[in-house]
């Protein structure tokens, strides 16, 4: 299945490794290779199986709802966990 990630772009659900909230990623020093590519209006960072980064103005939660995965298959992490 393909997922619409915004800006008239789609990506195969099978190729997605992770969908991340931009606000979470920018606070990590380990992710400098990603943060250097993030623009001001970006809300989501999608990483595929080839480590290609796709940026989206759509919320990561909205993108995840568009997948065929069951919510039990998502990994959610809060700041304090």
VENQUI-V857954 format. One line per field, one symbol per residue. ss: DSSP state (2 for helix, 1 for strand, 0 for the rest). burial: 1 if it has 9 or more other ideal C-beta (glycine too) atoms within 8 Angstrom, else 0. Layout:
ss = ???
burial = ???
This chain:
ss = 011111001111222111111222200022222220000000011111000011110002222220000022200000000
burial = 001011001011101100111101110000100110010001111111000011111101001100100000000000000
